[in-house]
Amino acid sequence: MKAITLFSGGLDSILATKLMIEQGIDLEAVYFHSPLCDCERPNSSCVAAKKAADLLNIPFHKIELRQEFLDIVRNPSHGYGKNINPCIDCRILQFKKAKALMDKFGASFIVTGEVVGERPMSQKKHTIDMIEKTADLKGLVLRPLSAKLFDETLPEKEGIVDREKLFDIQGRSRKRQMELAKKFRIEEYPAPAGGCLLTNAGFSDKVRDLIRHRQLTLEYVKFLKAGRHFRLSDEVKLIMGRDEKENDRILALGNKETVFLKATDLPGPIGMLTPAGAEAPQELAASIIAYYINKAADDESIDIEFWRNNSEPHKTIATKKVAEPTLVKFRVT
């Protein structure tokens, strides 16, 4: 029989998948990619998931979650976690997407690496049951690492999966998972992480800013993953790099209409004004950029040049560093 495995590339999902492979189940690995993921980075979760699926020799599918995901971030039916993470609604969305893929892949059930009590919001037993019921998947989600803490699923009842070879792991300790990994000679897996970017306080502040200004769209979220952010007006933000690598990334994010700015003769951050083409308080933006020019004195006049991609600077503003109380007023994070 065939199943879909919801595959994050973490140790739990690797082990759950391996346990099914050991029982002869044919698997299709599905990784859900949200607009807030960052697959360009070499250590990103989607890169790790693809690598792990290849090592297990199973097909890998990256499924995009787009505006529908942003909609639940904006207004989750089941609320947020510690920051702005809508874990329960996100899980329901993933399960509904997986259910829709079952016919396409010829799968009769779904496998996950969930462990009861491992995560505080979405992996309590009663919450797991509620998510499964809401997604209309009752009896079709098998959790090999915690299966014996739940009622038998349909694949267990039908003898497709041997329940005796499943486990009753619960809690946040990974001792039993590490023992299983050693048994299966699984040596490559990412270290446990704190979850998605929405569990990060600083990143959550950036997302809240977009929600407040009705800008939580696919167009704007691509800017969230780099730089310091300043809200200059209801419409316009200044984003600037913290180092040379982020400067390069900010340049890559712009289009031909994007306005960039930096000091003319001194090393420092590159900034960009979003959205492209909007009227921006450029004097304020220039003084904020000047604040981060380390080699300049507080009262020194600094020339800040403005340009668009592939064009010569079209404007230069002589300014001084913004006062810190003013900087704090406009800083998002």
ZITA-V179602 format. One record per backbone hydrogen bond with DSSP energy under -0.5 kcal/mol. NH is the residue of the N-H (numbers start at 0). CO is the residue of the C=O. If there is no record, write none. Layout:
BEGIN
[[NH CO] [NH CO]]
END
This chain:
BEGIN
[[2 25] [3 108] [4 27] [5 3] [5 110] [6 4] [6 29] [7 5] [13 9] [14 10] [15 11] [16 12] [17 13] [18 14] [19 15] [20 16] [21 17] [22 18] [22 19] [23 20] [24 19] [25 0] [27 2] [28 58] [29 4] [30 60] [32 30] [32 62] [33 31] [34 64] [36 33] [40 37] [43 40] [47 43] [48 44] [49 45] [50 46] [51 47] [52 48] [53 49] [54 50] [55 51] [56 52] [56 53] [57 52] [58 26] [60 28] [62 30] [62 60] [63 61] [64 32] [65 63] [68 65] [69 65] [70 66] [71 67] [72 68] [73 69] [74 70] [78 75] [80 84] [83 197] [85 83] [86 84] [89 85] [90 86] [91 87] [92 88] [93 89] [94 90] [95 91] [96 92] [97 93] [98 94] [99 95] [100 96] [100 97] [101 97] [101 98] [102 98] [104 100] [105 101] [106 101] [107 1] [108 1] [109 139] [110 3] [111 141] [115 168] [116 122] [117 114] [122 118] [127 123] [128 124] [129 125] [130 126] [131 127] [132 128] [133 129] [134 130] [135 132] [136 131] [139 136] [141 109] [141 139] [143 141] [145 142] [146 142] [147 166] [148 145] [149 146] [153 138] [156 152] [157 153] [158 155] [159 154] [160 154] [162 160] [164 161] [165 162] [166 143] [168 144] [170 115] [177 173] [178 174] [179 175] [180 176] [181 177] [182 178] [183 179] [184 181] [185 180] [186 184] [188 186] [189 8] [198 195] [199 196] [203 199] [204 200] [205 201] [206 202] [207 203] [208 204] [209 205] [210 206] [211 207] [212 208] [213 210] [214 209] [215 209] [216 214] [219 216] [220 216] [221 217] [222 219] [223 220] [225 222] [227 239] [229 237] [230 329] [231 229] [231 235] [232 235] [236 273] [237 229] [238 271] [239 227] [240 269] [246 242] [247 243] [248 244] [249 245] [250 246] [251 247] [252 248] [253 249] [253 250] [257 254] [258 272] [259 257] [259 306] [260 270] [261 304] [263 302] [270 260] [271 238] [272 258] [273 236] [276 256] [277 274] [281 279] [284 280] [285 281] [286 282] [287 283] [288 284] [289 285] [290 286] [291 287] [291 288] [292 289] [293 291] [295 292] [299 296] [301 318] [303 301] [303 316] [304 261] [304 302] [305 314] [306 259] [308 254] [308 257] [310 307] [313 305] [314 305] [316 303] [318 301] [318 316] [320 297] [321 286] [325 322] [326 322] [327 323] [328 324] [329 325] [329 326] [330 326] [331 228] [332 228]]
END
